[in-house]
Amino acid sequence: MSMNDAIVVWPELPYAPWRETAETLQLWTQIVGKVRLSLTPWLNHGWHVPLYVTVRGLGTSPIPVGHDIIDIEFDFVSHQIVFRSSRGAKYSLPLRPQAVADFYASVIDTLNAMGVAVAINEMPSEVADPIRFPQDRSHASYDSAAAHDFWRVLVQVDRVFKLFRTGFLGKASPVHFFWGSFDLAVTRFSGRGAPPHPGGVPGLPDGVTREAYSHEVSSAGFWPGSEAFPQAAFYSYAYPEPQGFRDRPMPDGVYFDANLAEFILPYDAMREAAEPDELLMDFLTLTYAAAADCGRWDRAALECSTGVPARPRAV
């Protein structure tokens, strides 16, 4: 793959030009994610709440409603939000510049039209200065080209994260998109319990945080940036952080951010590399190894070779 091909595969995603759209879209995904949260039985580590990368955007996967199922998908190709049910109903609404309050009302009205009665927590999660969805008219941006580029990046990240996930025999999360923190993540577990998390995450109940971090993890992800960290980046952290973790050597361009307590690989450094996929896999592999070695995980029992299509794992 040439450098030019790689830039096409990994689109530019500077944060500043699409900041307002990113902030609005995060709130829209929270509304849909909270619908899934309200209707789905709790699964360990909150795995019942995320969205997933699809061939057209981000979707919920099936949500149980009585004896039927529904799903909701953000389509960033035709720029609409699509609602489907196992009874054959299908509704769609355009994704366009509109206030969070109007988007929220349209989603609830559409679900009511499908016979789905749902009440969600109307306060946004994990955002600064939250405004209840029905009252929020300050976030109303939608740049369709930027949203499409964001999704195209997620498609590539999802692909590499899923390949990385195949090299682990232990408990591992799906590759999933958390709408609270607005990031795509994958997590590996040592199999041991962890000390209670101190909590204190803004906009997230301590009980949720403690359940999420009930066991030792090495977690990696991608986020598109925020007001506090205005650049797209990959991150990796360990909980609890073992002694020596942050001092492990890493590839050029990777650094440990003491404020975030995470290793960081800037998205631009990855996409501009001669072999972006290889650099990203190195980042994932080496930061995991730092967590596993410093935390004394049983790596021989937990790891396996990276998966190959149509080839069973040798045992």
Buried (B, 14 or more C-beta within 10 A) or exposed (E): EEEEEBEEBBBEBBBEEBBBBBBBBBBBBBBBBBBBBEBBEEEEBBBBBBBBBBEBBBBBBBBEBEEBBBBBBBBBEEBBBBBBBEEEBEBBBEBEEBBBBEBBBBBBEBBEEBEBEBEBEBEBBBBEEBBEBEEBEEBBBBBBEBBBBBBBBBBBBBBBBBBBBBBBEBBBBBBBBBBBBBBBBBBBBBEEEBEEBEEEBEBBEEEBBBBBBBBBBBBBBBBBBBEEBEBBBBBBBBBBBBEEBBEBEBEEBBBBBEEEBBBBBBBBBBBBBEEBBBBBBBBBBBBBBBBBBBBEBEBEEBBBEEBEEEEEEEE
